[in-house]
């Protein structure tokens, strides 16, 4: 698969790609969350979703980095998955 084709197919951004708005939102939300946590123990749903989205972006980025620096592990995982799919019965 050509470089970047998987990201286009999955509708996700490639690792390391960050919108300027995302970085700005993250900085602002981080400041607001720390203030909110100190004064109000209950965080709003929007704050929780924002933190969760940031966490998932960073997790995805870390997994992509691991895949790039350990290609042998990725290939072995791909082979195991292919084997599971071949032996799977409907």
Secondary structure, DSSP 8 states (H G I E B T S, - for coil): --TTHHHHHHT---TT---HHHHHHHHHHHHHHHHHHHH-SS--HHHHHHHHHHHHHHHHHHHHHHHHH-HHHHHHHHHHHHHHHHH---
